Each structure stands twice: as structure tokens, then as C-alpha cells.
Amino acid sequence: IEAVFIPRFTRDREAFANSRWYLNFFPDQTTEVKMPDNTIENSQWALRYSMVVKGFDISVSYYSGVNHNGYFRVIDDFTIEQFYDNVHILGMDWVTTVGAFKFFFEATHVWSKKREQDDFFKIAAGIEFYYNGAFCNDDQLIISSEMFLDPVVSREVEDPYLFKQADEFTSRGTVFSINYQYRQNWSFVYSKVISYTKQY
């Protein structure tokens, strides 16, 4: 069992406004950032339990705290507010190997404590094939295929001023990749995303 406690929220670092890496979603409005108060209610803690069952590595995790992905809502015609929602996050994953094949599955559900944002879940599952000595003694070939569903809204918040994580933006698809490594000095990676996302 692993446990983590962080008493104070610190948001992710962002590029400065005059930087070429700064991404301004609302260039015609002023964006105000609403930071969570430094209270016990806004502290962050997480638990993770890992185990091995009949060759399956399984872990279950729980997080309670502030979502580091800021959301946006309209204050007036000239002002957009960026805020950080209080959330619960429940996740699980498992992985197992059969010969040269690795199978894995991951799932996460996020729900808002104060109903300020949509609840949603994400799923990913896939298979990897490892081939050591594919062409010589010092190389490795990895072929993988991963299906994903990201995100799916499970409960929608009715708020006309909120920029929502609507179901229309759910991504569905498969990532196929080939990774060839030689003596850990150089590698070649080919990746292809096959999207099944519905176009609106």
C-alpha cells in the first residue's frame, strides 16, 4: 500500500504570456485565474494498493483533491475565469505477460465533488509483442496496439457558462506502433493513430 498527502495545491507551471510556447485559448477576452484556498478541504491525498493474482499485476488507486487541469467559464462578455475543480479520481489497471506478449488494461473515473464540471471516465487496453534478437544479438523489436476511449461523460452538468467536456469531443481509436532498438544507442519508432471518433 502506498499513500501520499500534499497539504497545499500548486498548479502546473505554464509558459509566460510573452513566450512563444504560451497558448491563449481566449485572445479577445481577459482570463482570470481563481486559485483554490489553502485549506484542509483543498488538500490532496492518494492511496494505491498493488497485488499479484495468478500472474496478473493489479493495482487500484484513489485520489481526492484538486484537478490540475484547469477549466474555464464565462464571467461576462470580456472576462473568462480559469478555475480548479475539487475531484475524486478512482483508477485501476492490470498487466500480464504470456510468452513474448504483454496484455494491459487501464481505466479511470473522475467525478466532481461540487458538481462544477462533468463527470467522465477513460479506458485504454492493448497488447505488446517483444522480440529480442530480431535481426542480431543486440537488438529488440516491440510491436504494440492500444485501443482508447477518452473521455466519456457519465454525468453532465447543466451550466451554460461552462466550457464543458462534452461527449462530442470523446476520442475513440487505436494506436499502432513499431519500436526497433539497437544496443540502446539508437531506435526507430513508427506510430499510427486510427481514429473512430464521430465527426460533428
C-alpha distance (Angstrom), angle and dihedral (degrees) to the residues before:
residue distance angle dihedral
I1 . . .
E2 3.81 . .
A3 3.81 125.6 .
V4 3.80 132.4 -173.0
F5 3.82 129.9 -174.4
I6 3.82 124.8 -172.6
P7 3.82 113.3 -179.3
R8 3.80 97.4 -165.5
F9 3.80 130.9 46.4
T10 3.81 117.7 -127.0
R11 3.78 116.5 -176.6
D12 3.79 122.9 -136.2
R13 3.78 116.8 -85.1
E14 3.78 114.6 -100.6
A15 3.78 133.1 -165.4
F16 3.82 117.5 -94.6
A17 3.79 116.8 -97.7
N18 3.81 92.1 -110.7
S19 3.82 92.9 49.3
R20 3.80 122.9 107.4
W21 3.83 87.1 -129.4
Y22 3.81 93.8 57.8
L23 3.80 112.2 114.5
N24 3.81 113.3 -154.1
F25 3.79 110.9 -167.4
F26 3.82 93.5 -177.2
P27 3.83 109.8 35.6
D28 3.83 93.2 166.3
Q29 3.82 96.0 52.7
T30 3.78 136.9 56.0
T31 3.81 113.3 -109.0
E32 3.80 116.9 -146.0
V33 3.81 119.8 -166.6
K34 3.80 117.4 -140.6
M35 3.81 108.6 -159.6
P36 3.82 121.6 -160.3
D37 3.79 116.6 -105.6
N38 3.81 116.6 -103.3
T39 3.80 95.2 -108.9
I40 3.80 136.0 129.4
E41 3.81 88.0 -106.6
N42 3.81 89.3 62.4
S43 3.79 96.1 44.6
Q44 3.79 118.5 114.4
W45 3.77 129.9 -128.8
A46 3.78 135.8 164.0
L47 3.80 140.6 -172.3
R48 3.79 129.9 -158.8
Y49 3.78 128.1 -172.3
S50 3.81 119.6 -168.1
M51 3.79 129.7 -173.2
V52 3.80 143.0 159.4
V53 3.81 117.7 -125.6
K54 3.82 119.6 -179.1
G55 3.80 93.6 -32.4
F56 3.82 95.4 -40.3
D57 3.82 118.7 117.9
I58 3.80 103.0 -146.7
S59 3.79 130.1 -178.8
V60 3.79 133.8 177.5
S61 3.80 121.8 -164.8
Y62 3.80 137.3 -174.5
Y63 3.81 129.1 -165.8
S64 3.79 128.7 -171.6
G65 3.76 118.9 -175.2
V66 3.78 143.8 62.4
N67 3.80 122.5 -19.7
H68 3.81 107.3 -122.2
N69 3.81 90.5 -151.3
G70 3.79 103.6 87.3
Y71 3.80 120.5 -139.4
F72 3.80 129.4 -149.9
R73 3.79 135.2 -135.0
V74 3.81 135.1 174.1
I75 3.81 117.6 -104.9
D76 3.81 97.5 174.4
D77 3.81 139.5 -34.5
F78 3.80 91.9 -68.3
T79 3.81 104.5 31.6
I80 3.81 134.0 69.3
E81 3.81 119.9 -173.0
Q82 3.78 122.2 -146.7
F83 3.81 111.5 -156.1
Y84 3.79 137.9 174.1
D85 3.78 116.8 -128.9
N86 3.80 125.8 -141.5
V87 3.80 107.7 -122.5
H88 3.78 148.0 174.5
I89 3.82 115.0 -138.2
L90 3.80 121.6 -166.6
G91 3.79 118.6 -174.0
M92 3.77 140.8 171.6
D93 3.78 136.8 180.0
W94 3.76 139.8 175.5
V95 3.78 135.3 -169.5
T96 3.78 133.9 -175.7
T97 3.79 137.8 170.9
V98 3.79 129.7 -136.8
G99 3.78 110.3 -173.7
A100 3.81 107.5 -55.7
F101 3.82 92.5 -13.5
K102 3.80 127.0 93.9
F103 3.82 120.3 -162.8
F104 3.80 122.0 -165.3
F105 3.81 141.3 175.9
E106 3.81 131.6 -172.0
A107 3.82 131.6 -177.6
T108 3.80 133.2 176.2
H109 3.79 132.7 -176.3
V110 3.82 121.8 -164.8
W111 3.78 123.1 -169.6
S112 3.78 131.0 176.6
K113 3.80 119.2 -117.6
K114 3.81 94.1 -152.9
R115 3.83 97.2 31.8
E116 3.81 91.2 -114.2
Q117 3.81 94.7 135.1
D118 3.80 140.4 23.1
D119 3.79 118.3 -80.0
F120 3.80 112.8 -125.5
F121 3.79 144.6 166.9
K122 3.82 136.5 -146.2
I123 3.80 130.4 -152.8
A124 3.81 132.8 -169.3
A125 3.81 129.5 174.1
G126 3.76 132.8 168.1
I127 3.77 153.4 140.7
E128 3.82 132.9 -116.5
F129 3.80 129.2 -162.6
Y130 3.82 119.9 -154.7
Y131 3.80 121.0 -160.9
N132 3.80 116.0 -178.6
G133 3.78 114.8 -162.6
A134 3.77 95.3 17.5
F135 3.82 94.6 159.3
C136 3.83 103.2 -3.6
N137 3.79 139.8 1.9
D138 3.82 96.4 -89.4
D139 3.79 103.1 49.4
Q140 3.80 138.1 85.6
L141 3.79 131.6 -157.8
I142 3.82 120.0 -156.8
I143 3.81 120.9 -172.9
S144 3.80 117.3 -175.6
S145 3.77 140.0 177.2
E146 3.81 122.5 -169.8
M147 3.81 129.1 -178.4
F148 3.81 118.3 -155.7
L149 3.80 140.3 -171.6
D150 3.80 111.6 -168.9
P151 3.01 122.8 -163.4
V152 3.83 121.9 -9.4
V153 3.80 116.9 -177.9
S154 3.81 111.6 -129.5
R155 3.82 97.9 176.5
E156 3.78 124.4 17.6
V157 3.80 125.2 -147.4
E158 3.80 115.1 -139.6
D159 3.81 103.2 -136.5
P160 3.83 119.0 133.0
Y161 3.83 91.6 -162.6
L162 3.79 95.7 54.8
F163 3.80 123.9 95.0
K164 3.76 96.0 -132.7
Q165 3.77 137.3 -151.8
A166 3.79 89.2 -126.6
D167 3.79 123.4 -170.2
E168 3.81 88.8 -116.1
F169 3.81 89.2 74.5
T170 3.80 95.6 54.6
S171 3.81 111.6 130.8
R172 3.78 118.5 -142.9
G173 3.76 123.3 178.2
T174 3.78 152.0 95.4
V175 3.80 129.9 -89.1
F176 3.82 113.9 -150.1
S177 3.80 118.2 -172.0
I178 3.80 141.6 171.5
N179 3.80 119.3 -157.4
Y180 3.81 120.3 -172.7
Q181 3.82 118.6 -174.5
Y182 3.81 128.3 -174.1
R183 3.82 121.1 -164.6
Q184 3.82 89.4 -32.5
N185 3.81 86.9 -82.5
W186 3.75 99.2 100.7
S187 3.77 139.3 2.7
F188 3.78 141.0 -170.1
V189 3.80 120.8 -143.2
Y190 3.78 127.7 -170.9
S191 3.80 118.3 -175.8
K192 3.79 131.2 179.5
V193 3.81 126.7 -175.2
I194 3.80 115.8 -153.3
S195 3.81 107.5 -164.6
Y196 3.78 125.3 -156.2
T197 3.79 93.1 178.4
K198 3.78 114.2 140.1
Q199 3.80 112.9 -119.3
Y200 3.83 116.1 -131.8
